[in-house]
Amino acid sequence: MSWAGPYQYEIGKSPDKQETPPEVIFDEQVPTLLCLSHLRWSFVYQRPQHLMSRFARDFNLLFCEEPIPTEDEQPWLEVRPEENGVQVLVPRLPHGCEGETALRVQRELLDGYLSKLGVDELMLWFYTPMALDYAGHLQPSLTVYDCMDELSAFRGAPPELVERERELLKRADLVFTGGYSIWEAKRELHDNAHAFPSSVDVEHFAEARRIQADPADQAEIPHPRLGFYGVIDERFDIELVAEAAKQRPDWQFVLVGPVVKIDPADLPQRDNIHYLGGKTYDELPKYLSGWDVAIMPFAMNESTRFISPTKTPEYLAGGCPVVSTPIKDVVRTYGDTEIVYIADGADAFIASVEKALVDGEDRDRLLKIADEILGDMSWDHTWALMKEKMQCAK
């Protein structure tokens, strides 16, 4: 089956409102994997995008996001084709459509679209337990919970999240986790839990090892450059960055990424701190190529207790030494590698950066150690191992 998209499915009718849309393909001969996510496909390219773009090789891949408002009077479901055949589903709800009414409408939109597709075999992949409120009635042949973060510890988490996760853990056939620390917590709650730390597209980030022209907004920033990319939110230690930048005004702090859930006015403002905003996944190696040291100044709080940052192997693939605060999974995985430096507090962070700057001058040694660390680490390898677990669980 194929038809035009982006497609708008409305309750009771299904008009196509695009004049020259691209084509959406659905193969009735293969199973459908419905991924239910709190993260938007087009926000920051990370674990869900890496995995789902690969699972789309074997399944009809539907990636369902949380709803967003529409000015229309009637709710509708936006269906947007993305890379490798992934279909992104976005419920569009009128203003004032909230609470139980909103959940009912989401269920109706999702049910109607699955019915139109003629889905026979359905599998569910949860990133957020809150999706049970509108997808919990479905009857999948397999349910996977990919617990990449302890969402209940994040700022703004709904109070009922812990209860929903308990319910999801009872329903799930498989639980994957984004790191070892969170696996140690979840394995006590599920007897088929497996740690799959976030991996790396080595070839993509190895582009940073080549000498190349700086992006325009980085080109005029002097060296040495200490770089970070990612979401700047409550997990980011703004006090640490402020103090390090104050003590070392000759160092340039290059911070790439969107600011979320914190007031931009609270961010430290100094001549040597540069906020370059969000960049696409394809742009990241160009920025990384121009850094002398990559930094991970994560705050040590409940929101970072279980994280396993994807940045660590990405920075190493780009040939950049790393200085990180003592995040548990970073320490246990990279703490003795000689090119990932662990520092607790501003003074230790500054001392570690100084060492990294000196050690980084031995480029051949740096790249040799980085390649040994990365080994066969890849998203393709992680995806293949996950597929094996799914086949065994069915």
C-alpha positions as CSV (number, residue, x, y, z in Angstrom):
1,M,0.0,0.0,0.0
2,S,1.2,3.5,-0.7
3,W,-0.3,7.0,-0.7
4,A,0.7,10.6,-0.5
5,G,2.0,12.2,2.7
6,P,2.6,14.1,4.9
7,Y,-0.9,12.8,5.6
8,Q,-3.6,14.1,7.9
9,Y,-5.8,11.5,9.5
10,E,-8.8,13.1,11.1
11,I,-11.4,11.3,13.3
12,G,-14.3,10.4,10.9
13,K,-12.5,11.4,7.7
14,S,-9.0,11.3,6.2
15,P,-8.3,14.2,3.8
16,D,-5.0,14.7,2.1
17,K,-4.1,18.3,2.4
18,Q,-0.8,18.4,0.6
19,E,-0.5,19.4,-3.0
20,T,2.8,17.7,-3.9
21,P,3.7,15.4,-1.0
22,P,6.3,12.7,-0.9
23,E,5.3,9.1,-0.9
24,V,4.7,7.1,2.2
25,I,5.1,3.3,1.8
26,F,3.6,0.5,4.0
27,D,4.5,-3.1,3.3
28,E,1.8,-5.4,4.4
29,Q,4.1,-8.4,4.3
30,V,6.3,-7.3,7.3
31,P,5.5,-6.5,10.9
32,T,4.9,-3.0,12.2
33,L,7.0,-1.5,15.0
34,L,5.3,1.4,16.7
35,C,7.7,3.5,18.8
36,L,6.2,5.7,21.4
37,S,8.5,8.5,22.3
38,H,8.7,11.6,24.6
39,L,11.5,12.9,22.3
40,R,10.8,14.4,19.0
41,W,12.4,13.0,15.9
42,S,13.6,16.3,14.6
43,F,14.9,17.6,18.0
44,V,18.4,16.1,18.7
45,Y,19.6,13.1,16.8
46,Q,20.3,10.5,19.4
47,R,19.5,6.9,20.6
48,P,15.9,6.7,19.3
49,Q,16.8,8.0,15.8
50,H,19.9,5.8,15.5
51,L,18.0,2.6,16.4
52,M,14.6,3.3,14.7
53,S,16.3,4.2,11.4
54,R,17.9,0.8,11.5
55,F,14.8,-1.1,12.6
56,A,13.0,0.5,9.7
57,R,15.0,-2.0,7.5
58,D,13.0,-4.9,8.9
59,F,9.7,-3.3,10.0
60,N,7.1,-0.7,9.0
61,L,8.4,1.9,11.5
62,L,5.9,4.3,13.1
63,F,7.4,6.8,15.4
64,C,4.7,8.4,17.5
65,E,5.4,11.7,19.3
66,E,3.6,13.6,22.0
67,P,0.8,15.8,20.8
68,I,1.1,19.5,19.9
69,P,-1.6,22.1,19.5
70,T,-3.3,23.0,16.3
71,E,-5.4,26.0,15.3
72,D,-7.8,23.7,13.6
73,E,-11.2,23.0,15.2
74,Q,-10.8,19.2,14.8
75,P,-8.0,17.0,16.0
76,W,-5.9,15.2,13.3
77,L,-2.8,13.1,13.0
78,E,0.1,14.4,11.1
79,V,2.1,11.6,9.3
80,R,5.5,12.7,8.1
81,P,7.9,10.5,6.1
82,E,11.5,10.6,7.4
83,E,14.7,8.9,6.6
84,N,14.9,5.2,5.7
85,G,11.1,4.8,5.6
86,V,10.4,6.0,9.2
87,Q,6.9,7.5,9.5
88,V,6.6,10.2,12.2
89,L,3.2,10.5,13.7
90,V,2.2,13.7,15.6
91,P,-1.2,14.1,17.1
92,R,-2.5,17.6,16.5
93,L,-5.0,18.6,19.2
94,P,-7.2,21.8,19.3
95,H,-6.5,24.2,22.1
96,G,-8.5,23.2,25.2
97,C,-8.4,19.5,24.3
98,E,-6.8,18.2,27.5
99,G,-6.9,15.5,30.2
100,E,-8.9,12.4,29.5
101,T,-10.4,13.9,26.4
102,A,-7.0,14.4,24.9
103,L,-6.0,10.8,25.7
104,R,-9.3,9.5,24.2
105,V,-8.7,11.5,21.0
106,Q,-5.1,10.2,20.8
107,R,-6.3,6.7,21.1
108,E,-8.9,7.2,18.3
109,L,-6.4,8.9,16.0
110,L,-3.9,6.0,16.5
111,D,-6.5,3.3,16.2
112,G,-7.9,4.9,13.0
113,Y,-4.5,5.1,11.4
114,L,-3.4,1.6,12.3
115,S,-6.8,0.4,10.9
116,K,-6.2,2.3,7.7
117,L,-2.8,0.8,7.3
118,G,-4.2,-2.7,7.8
119,V,-1.7,-3.5,10.4
120,D,-1.7,-7.3,11.1
121,E,1.3,-7.9,13.4
122,L,2.1,-5.0,15.8
123,M,5.0,-4.6,18.1
124,L,5.4,-1.8,20.6
125,W,8.6,0.0,21.6
126,F,8.3,2.4,24.5
127,Y,10.6,5.3,25.4
128,T,8.0,6.8,27.7
129,P,5.8,4.9,30.1
130,M,3.3,7.8,29.8
131,A,2.3,6.5,26.4
132,L,0.4,3.7,28.1
133,D,-2.4,6.2,28.6
134,Y,-3.2,6.2,24.9
135,A,-1.5,3.0,23.6
136,G,-2.0,0.6,26.6
137,H,-5.2,-0.9,25.0
138,L,-3.3,-2.2,22.0
139,Q,-2.6,-5.9,21.7
140,P,1.1,-6.3,20.5
141,S,2.9,-9.5,19.8
142,L,5.9,-8.0,21.6
143,T,6.5,-5.1,24.0
144,V,9.9,-3.5,24.4
145,Y,10.8,-0.8,27.0
146,D,14.0,1.0,26.1
147,C,14.7,2.8,29.3
148,M,17.4,5.3,28.1
149,D,17.0,7.6,31.2
150,E,15.5,7.8,34.6
151,L,12.7,10.1,33.4
152,S,11.1,10.5,36.8
153,A,14.3,12.4,38.0
154,F,14.0,15.0,35.2
155,R,12.6,18.5,35.8
156,G,8.9,18.7,35.0
157,A,8.3,14.9,35.1
158,P,4.6,14.1,35.6
159,P,4.0,12.7,39.2
160,E,2.3,9.6,37.8
161,L,5.3,8.6,35.8
162,V,6.7,6.1,38.4
163,E,3.3,4.3,38.6
164,R,3.1,4.1,34.8
165,E,6.6,2.7,34.6
166,R,5.7,0.0,37.1
167,E,2.8,-1.0,34.9
168,L,5.0,-1.0,31.8
169,L,7.6,-3.2,33.4
170,K,4.8,-5.7,34.1
171,R,3.7,-5.7,30.5
172,A,7.1,-5.6,28.8
173,D,8.6,-8.7,27.3
174,L,12.0,-7.1,27.1
175,V,13.7,-4.2,28.9
176,F,16.7,-2.5,27.4
177,T,18.6,0.2,29.2
178,G,20.8,3.1,28.0
179,G,23.6,2.2,30.4
180,Y,24.9,-0.1,33.2
181,S,23.8,2.0,36.2
182,I,20.2,2.2,35.1
183,W,20.3,-1.5,34.2
184,E,21.4,-2.3,37.8
185,A,18.3,-0.5,39.0
186,K,15.8,-2.0,36.5
187,R,17.0,-5.6,36.6
188,E,15.6,-5.8,40.1
189,L,12.2,-5.0,38.6
190,H,12.3,-7.2,35.4
191,D,13.8,-10.6,34.8
192,N,14.6,-9.9,31.1
193,A,16.5,-6.7,31.3
194,H,19.6,-6.0,29.3
195,A,22.1,-3.2,29.3
196,F,22.8,-1.6,25.9
197,P,24.8,1.6,26.5
198,S,24.5,4.1,23.7
199,S,26.9,3.5,20.9
200,V,28.5,5.6,18.2
201,D,28.6,6.0,14.4
202,V,32.4,6.0,14.2
203,E,32.6,6.8,10.5
204,H,30.4,9.8,10.9
205,F,32.4,11.4,13.8
206,A,35.8,10.3,12.4
207,E,35.2,13.1,9.9
208,A,36.3,15.4,12.7
209,R,39.8,14.0,12.5
210,R,40.3,15.6,9.1
211,I,41.5,19.2,9.0
212,Q,38.6,21.2,7.6
213,A,37.2,24.7,7.5
214,D,35.5,25.9,10.7
215,P,31.8,26.7,10.5
216,A,31.2,30.4,10.2
217,D,30.0,30.9,13.8
218,Q,33.1,29.2,15.2
219,A,35.7,30.4,12.9
220,E,36.5,33.6,14.8
221,I,36.8,32.0,18.2
222,P,40.4,31.7,19.4
223,H,42.1,28.6,20.7
224,P,42.3,26.8,23.0
225,R,38.7,25.7,22.5
226,L,36.7,23.6,25.0
227,G,33.7,22.2,23.3
228,F,30.4,20.7,24.3
229,Y,27.4,19.7,22.1
230,G,24.0,18.5,23.4
231,V,21.0,19.7,25.2
232,I,21.7,22.4,27.8
233,D,19.3,21.6,30.6
234,E,19.1,20.8,34.3
235,R,21.8,18.2,33.8
236,F,24.3,20.9,32.7
237,D,26.5,22.3,35.5
238,I,26.4,26.0,34.6
239,E,28.2,27.0,37.9
240,L,31.1,24.8,37.0
241,V,31.4,26.3,33.5
242,A,31.1,29.8,34.9
243,E,33.8,29.3,37.5
244,A,36.2,27.6,35.0
245,A,35.6,30.4,32.4
246,K,36.3,33.0,35.1
247,Q,39.5,31.4,36.3
248,R,40.8,30.8,32.8
249,P,39.7,33.7,30.6
250,D,42.1,32.6,27.9
251,W,40.1,29.4,27.3
252,Q,37.1,29.5,25.0
253,F,34.0,27.5,26.0
254,V,32.1,26.6,22.8
255,L,28.6,25.3,23.8
256,V,26.5,23.9,20.9
257,G,22.9,22.8,21.5
258,P,19.4,24.0,22.4
259,V,18.6,25.4,25.9
260,V,15.7,23.5,27.4
261,K,13.9,23.6,30.8
262,I,16.2,26.3,32.2
263,D,16.0,30.0,31.8
264,P,18.6,31.3,29.2
265,A,19.0,34.3,31.5
266,D,20.5,32.0,34.1
267,L,23.3,30.9,31.8
268,P,26.7,32.4,32.6
269,Q,27.7,35.3,30.3
270,R,31.4,36.0,29.6
271,D,33.4,36.9,26.6
272,N,34.9,33.4,26.5
273,I,31.6,31.5,26.7
274,H,30.0,31.1,23.3
275,Y,26.5,29.7,22.9
276,L,26.1,28.6,19.2
277,G,22.6,27.1,19.5
278,G,21.4,23.8,18.1
279,K,23.0,22.1,15.1
280,T,22.1,19.2,13.0
281,Y,23.7,15.8,13.4
282,D,25.5,16.2,10.1
283,E,27.1,19.5,11.3
284,L,28.5,18.2,14.6
285,P,31.8,16.7,13.2
286,K,32.6,20.1,11.7
287,Y,32.4,21.8,15.1
288,L,34.2,18.9,16.9
289,S,37.0,19.1,14.4
290,G,37.9,22.6,15.7
291,W,38.0,21.8,19.4
292,D,41.1,21.1,21.5
293,V,39.3,19.4,24.3
294,A,35.7,18.1,24.5
295,I,34.0,18.6,27.8
296,M,31.1,17.0,29.6
297,P,30.3,19.4,32.5
298,F,27.3,17.5,33.9
299,A,25.9,18.4,37.2
300,M,26.0,15.7,39.9
301,N,22.4,15.4,40.8
302,E,19.4,13.0,40.5
303,S,18.9,13.8,36.9
304,T,22.4,12.5,36.0
305,R,22.6,9.6,38.4
306,F,21.9,7.0,35.7
307,I,22.9,8.7,32.5
308,S,25.4,7.1,30.0
309,P,26.3,10.0,27.7
310,T,26.5,9.2,24.0
311,K,29.0,12.1,23.7
312,T,31.9,10.1,25.2
313,P,32.5,7.7,22.3
314,E,31.5,10.4,19.7
315,Y,34.1,12.8,21.0
316,L,36.7,10.0,21.0
317,A,35.7,8.9,17.4
318,G,36.4,12.5,16.5
319,G,39.9,12.3,17.9
320,C,39.3,14.7,20.8
321,P,40.4,14.1,24.5
322,V,37.5,14.4,26.9
323,V,37.1,15.9,30.4
324,S,34.0,14.9,32.3
325,T,32.6,15.3,35.8
326,P,32.4,11.9,37.6
327,I,29.3,10.5,36.0
328,K,29.1,6.9,37.2
329,D,28.9,5.2,33.8
330,V,31.6,7.4,32.4
331,V,34.0,6.6,35.2
332,R,33.3,2.8,35.1
333,T,33.7,2.6,31.3
334,Y,36.3,5.3,30.4
335,G,37.9,6.3,33.7
336,D,41.1,4.4,33.2
337,T,41.6,5.1,29.5
338,E,44.2,7.9,29.8
339,I,42.3,10.2,27.3
340,V,39.1,10.6,29.2
341,Y,39.8,12.7,32.3
342,I,37.5,12.6,35.3
343,A,37.2,15.8,37.4
344,D,35.1,16.7,40.4
345,G,34.8,20.4,41.0
346,A,36.1,23.5,39.2
347,D,39.7,23.2,40.3
348,A,40.0,19.6,39.3
349,F,38.2,20.3,36.0
350,I,40.7,23.0,35.2
351,A,43.7,20.8,36.1
352,S,42.3,18.0,33.9
353,V,41.8,20.3,30.9
354,E,45.3,21.5,31.3
355,K,46.6,17.9,31.2
356,A,44.3,17.1,28.3
357,L,45.6,20.0,26.3
358,V,49.2,18.8,26.8
359,D,48.5,15.1,26.2
360,G,46.4,16.0,23.1
361,E,49.5,17.3,21.4
362,D,50.6,13.7,20.9
363,R,48.0,13.1,18.2
364,D,49.2,9.6,17.2
365,R,48.9,8.3,20.8
366,L,45.5,9.9,21.2
367,L,44.0,8.3,18.1
368,K,45.6,4.9,18.8
369,I,44.0,4.8,22.3
370,A,40.7,6.1,21.0
371,D,40.5,3.4,18.4
372,E,41.3,0.7,20.9
373,I,38.5,2.0,23.2
374,L,35.9,2.1,20.4
375,G,36.8,-1.3,19.1
376,D,33.7,-2.8,17.5
377,M,31.4,-0.3,19.2
378,S,28.7,0.7,16.7
379,W,25.0,1.3,16.4
380,D,24.8,-1.5,13.9
381,H,26.2,-3.9,16.4
382,T,23.8,-2.7,19.1
383,W,20.9,-3.0,16.7
384,A,21.8,-6.5,15.7
385,L,22.1,-7.6,19.3
386,M,18.7,-6.1,20.2
387,K,17.1,-7.9,17.2
388,E,18.4,-11.2,18.6
389,K,16.8,-10.5,22.0
390,M,13.5,-9.6,20.4
391,Q,13.4,-12.7,18.3
392,C,14.1,-14.8,21.4
393,A,11.4,-13.0,23.4
394,K,8.6,-13.5,20.9
